[in-house]
Amino acid sequence: MREDNNKQNNTSQNPKTNWQQKPWFWPAIYGGIAAVLIVLIVTYSVLTSKEESDTVAEPTVQEEESPVIETNARTETLKYPFDESQLQNVKVLQDFYDINADAKSRENALLVFDQTFTTSSGISISINNEPFEVLAAMSGEVKEVKLDAFTGNKIIIEHPNGMETHYSSVTDILVKKGDLVEQGQPIATTTENDWNPTAGIHLHFEVLEDGKHVNPRNYLNF
């Protein structure tokens, strides 16, 4: 009887022991712990994803580059490299040497220096044998400025349509390499040179297509 009372007392004094002895007790504990861990992991993942989405920079919308609008220089036609109001006073001193031209034109396209003949790659023009203002025959960019007192200073302008114009025997140059010039813009003044002294004060004007000299008369009516 006393032994039964002791067992009863031990059981009533240790209820924790009774619960732990239940077959479902520890699985329930482990399951609860696992559930808590899962909730913590899911919560952490959600918070982390939200922070990353908040910190991700909004995608930059790249604006399409505007097409380069070329100047109307591509549609320009070649103009006289001087004030057109002076056209009636212009004299062609030397022509462009064209092997297919008549004998008189070919003869007029020969330059003589120190008893040596050379062919003219452009036309030499004079206005009353006086200095005149040289104008850009077409809009473009100054490719080069060559300073040479003997053969005559030269300005080379390249144009958007692939052409080049050369202006030789000039002084008081108003442009430099890299300058953008507009058609009709003053770029220099004519002068004389030692290479072609018989021409006096003049402009030697050349036109190139794809790097080859062509007769300026193909574009201008002198």
Secondary structure as UniProt FT lines:
FT   HELIX           2..13
FT   HELIX           15..20
FT   TURN            23..24
FT   HELIX           25..55
FT   HELIX           72..75
FT   HELIX           84..89
FT   STRAND          90..94
FT   TURN            99..100
FT   HELIX           103..108
FT   STRAND          110..113
FT   TURN            114..115
FT   STRAND          116..119
FT   STRAND          123..127
FT   TURN            128..129
FT   STRAND          133..135
FT   STRAND          140..146
FT   TURN            149..151
FT   STRAND          153..158
FT   TURN            160..161
FT   STRAND          163..171
FT   TURN            177..178
FT   STRAND          180..181
FT   TURN            183..184
FT   STRAND          186..191
FT   HELIX           197..199
FT   STRAND          202..209
FT   TURN            210..211
FT   STRAND          212..214
FT   HELIX           216..218
//
